[in-house]
Every structure is written in C-alpha cells, then in structure tokens.
Amino acid sequence: MQLIDIGANLTHDSFDHDRDAVLQRARDAGVARMVITGASREHSPQALELARRHPGELFATAGVHPHHASEYTAECDAEMRALLAHDEVVAVGECGLDYFRDFSPRPAQRRAFEMQLQTAVDTGKPLFLHQRDAHADFMAMMRNFDGKLGPAVVHCFTGTREELFDYLDQDWYVGITGWLCDERRGLHLRELVKHIPAARLMIETDAPYLLPRTVKPAPSHRRNEPMYLAHIVEELARDRGEDVATTAANSSAAATAFFRLPAA
C-alpha cells in the first residue's frame, strides 16, 4: 500500500526527540506521503520548513486553527499568504470554527475564518477545514463564498449524518481519522463512512492526537503516529465492505487529486 496521511501535526513538540524515526516507521508501514498541518502562526512556517527538508514526501498547509483565531491579524494574514506562495504548501488551513472549546471568542473565530476563505479564493488553493459544534455558522460562512472556492476537505470528520450529507451535497471531501476506532465516541462513524463516495474519502492520523483505540498491542504511550494510518485504513475498509487495497488506493488517489500532488 502507498498511503497518504492528509493531516499530521509533525511540528508538535512531542516529535522533537525522534521525528526522523517517526518518519521512517511511517514509511515502513506504507505511508508514502504526508501533509503536515499548519494550524497556527508559529507552526505553519515550521510545517513548510519540514516539507522542504523532505521534498516529494512531505507537504504542508498554512493556516490558523480556530483555537488560535485571536492571533489572526492583518500581519498574520500577510504571513500566511507568503507561505502559500510556496509550492510545498498545498492548502489553506487548518481553518474553520470550533464552538466546542471556544479557546478564541466566536467573533474572532468567524473573522479569522472569513479572512482565510478569502485567501483560498485569492490563491486558488484548496481548503483544509475544521468544524466542531458550529455547523450552522460554518455552512453559512462557506455559502457566502459559493462559486469562488476550489476543493475543500472537512478534516477529522466526527459529526452527524446530517452534517456529512451537507458536506457531500457540496462535493466537499471528508477526512477520516482514528476517531472511527473509538468505541465510546466513534461508533456512529462505522455506519456513516459507507456513504462517502470513494473519490471524496481521504484518511489521516491527526498525529499526535487521536491514537486509534483498537491498535493491538496498545502502545505504552498515548502519542499517535503516521504509521498507524495503516491500521485506520484496515478498520475503514472493513466498515465499508471493501478490500483494504481498494480503500487504500482510492484514498491515495483522492488525496493526490485534491492537493494536486506530483506523481509518486
């Protein structure tokens, strides 16, 4: 399998002591390429730097997560646009709305999101989106840009059937993580993933978060790694009633097309 992890937070400090080993374990598990998530003013430049050190294997996004929306000033906007001028930076985001945590005030979240949507319009790059407990406002803001945006993926989808079909009705892509493997919170996804068209389905670890709870033997720590993408694909294929190789190939094809990645 030649897998593509569309969302790995490899600039996270938990990887500082063994990042090269993490990358090698991912390769050994069939993860051929990864998109490194840029989710803040601090980490987006680091994501680009990491991608530049591994050309053709790592790529980056540039954006500000709603948790950090208060930092999205005009200067920050200029910094994100400068990052997006690089070929290694393949998407705008992670951006969106998060009313579950409210780490930034909601007006600040909406302002930062709107500015990043405009950046996507101006740069023509796809969107890497986050939405949690903010579906109505999220959809309303996206509709304000109808006909102007390119491809969009709602990353780390954990939502309801209604939310999923709203996204699919817009022809957006959907990113599935190890949340699928959580018997406490993710059981509903086991059924929902059957409805995602193969050409719209992508896979991600969201490492170091969301370690799949069904990994056996369970590691002694809670840090997720891109190597566990292979486990997520196995679970996803089973839920979809597909051969693992089919799910893997389709998700990699979708990611290659979405992010306009060069041929492997």
N, C-alpha and C positions, 0 to 999 in steps of 0.2 A: 504494500500500500504506500502511496505517496500522498500523505495527508497535509492539509494546510490549516494551521491554527490561526483563525482570524482575529483573535483577541487574547494577547498575553501581556501582562504588565511586568515585563522583564527588567524594567528600570527600578522596580521595587527594591528597597534596601535589603530585603531578605535574600536576594540573589547575589549580593555584593561579594560574598566569600567563595561562591562556586558557580558563577554564571557560565563559564566555559564548559564545566562538567554538565550543567543542566542542558545546554545546547547539544552536547554530544549524546546524552541519554535520549533526547528528543529525536535526534537523527536515527539512533539505533532502534527506536520504536516506530520508525516510518514517517515521522513528521519532517517533511522535506522543506517546507517554508512556513514562516510565521509573520504575522503582522503585529508589531509592538504597539501597544496602546499608548497614545499621548493623551493624558487626562488632566493636565494642569500646566500652568505657566512654567513650572520648574521641570516637569518630566517630559513635556513634548520635545524640547530640544535634545534631551537625553535619548529619547526614542530614535530621533533622526541620527544621532551620533552612533548609536548601537547598530542601526541599519547600515550605516556607511562602512562600518567595520566588517560587515558580513554581506557583501554585495550579492544580489541574486538569491539570497537565502532569507534575509530579514528585510522587512519593510516597516514603515511607521505610519501612524496617524498623528495629526496635530490638532489639539483642541483643549477645551476646558470643561470638565465634568460639572454638572450642576452643584455638586458639593462645594466646588471652588468658584462658583459663579461670581462671588463678590470681588474676585481679583480680575474680572474681565473688564478692564479699562480700555480706552482708545489705544493706549500704548500696547497693551496685551493683544488687542486685535491686530495691530500692525505686526507684532512679533509672530502671531500665528500665520498671517498671510505670507510673511517672509519664509517661514518654514515650508509652507505649502507650495512654494515655488520650486522646491527640490523634487526631482523625480522619485526619490526614495519614499517620499511622503505621499501615500496613496489615497488618503481620505481625510475629510474634515470631521473632527470629533476626537474623543468621545464627548458628545454634547446632547443636551435634552433637558428633561425635568425630573426631579425626584422630590415628591411630596411625602415620602415615607420617612426620610431622615430630616429634611429641612435644615441641612447644615448651612445653607445660604438662604436668605429671605426669598420668598417666592417671586416678588417683583424683580429682584436681581437675577434669579434663575431665568425668568422669561426674557429679560433684556439680553443676557448673555446668549441664550438660545437663538433669539431673533438675529443677533449680530452674526452668529456662526452660520445660520441658514443663509444669510446674505453672502457670506464668504463662500459658501458652497455654490451659490448662483454665479458669483464673480469668477471663481476659479474653475468651475466645471468639474470639480472632483466629487466623488460620491460621499455620502454621509454615513457616519458610524454613530448610531443613536442610542440613547439611554432613556428609558421611561419607567418610572415606578410610582404607582398610586397617583398618577397625574394624567390619565388617559384623555380626558375630555379637553383639557387645555393643550395637551400635546397635539392632538388631532387638529384642533382649531388653528394652532400656530402653523402646522405643516400645510394646512389647506390655504393659508394666506400666501403660500408660495407655489400653489398649483401651477403646473406647466412651466416652472422655472428651474426646478431641481432635476438633477440627474438621479442615478440609482441611490437607494437608501437601504440600510440594513438596521433593523431593530435588534441590537446585540443583547445577548444574555436574556432571551425571552423567558419569562416566568409567569406570564399573565393568564388571562381568562380566554375562553373560546371566543367570546365577543371581540376582545382585543385582537386576537390572532386573525380573525376574519376581516376585521377592519384594515389590518396591515396588508393582508393578501389581496384585498379588494383594490388597494393602491398599487399593487405589483411590487411591493417592497420585499426585501429579503428578510430572513429570520435566522438569527444565530442561536444555536442550542448549546448549552454548557452541561457540566456535571450536575446541575440542579435536577436534571432528569433522574439522577441516581439517588435522590434524597427521598426516602420513604416517608418522611414527616411532611415535606412541603412540595415535592415534585411529582406525586403520583398522577395528578391530572394531566401532566405533560405526556405521560406514556400513551394516552389516547390521542391527544391533540397533535402530536408530531406526525401521525398518519395522514393528516390533512394538508401538510405543507408540500407543495409541488417540489419535485426533485431539483428543478432549476432555480428554486428560491431558497433552498435549505443550505446553511453553512454551519460549521462546527467550530467550537472554541473552548479553551480551558478557563479563561479569565484568571489564569495563574497570577499570583499565588493564592487567589481566593477559590472557593468552591471545589475543594478536593472531593472527587466522587466518593460517596459513602459506601459504594459497593466494591471498591478496589480490595482485592484479597491477595496476599495478606495485607491488612491495614498497615500503612506506614506508621512509624513511631512519632511522627510529627503531623501537623495539620497543613503544611505548605503544599499547595498544588503545583504541578509542573507540566510543561507541554507534553512530556512523554505520556501522560495519562489521557491524551486525546484519543489514542488507540482504544482505550477502554470505553470512552464515551461513544465512539463510533460503533463498537460492538453492541452496546446497550441500545443505541438508536436504531441500528439495523434490525435488531430483534423486535423492537416495538413497531417498526414499520413493516415487518414481514418481508424483509429484503435480505439478500446475501450481503455480508459485510463488505465485500469488494465492490459491490454496486453502490452502496451508500457512500463508501469512501471516494470512489471515482466521481460520483455525481457532485458531492460536496466540494471536492477539489476543483472540478470544472466550473462550478458556480462561483467559487472564490476567485479563480483566475479571471473569469469574465468580469466579475463585479469590480475588483480592484485594478483591472487592466494589467495584470502581472505579465511579465515576459514568459515565453515558453520555457518550461523547466529543462 
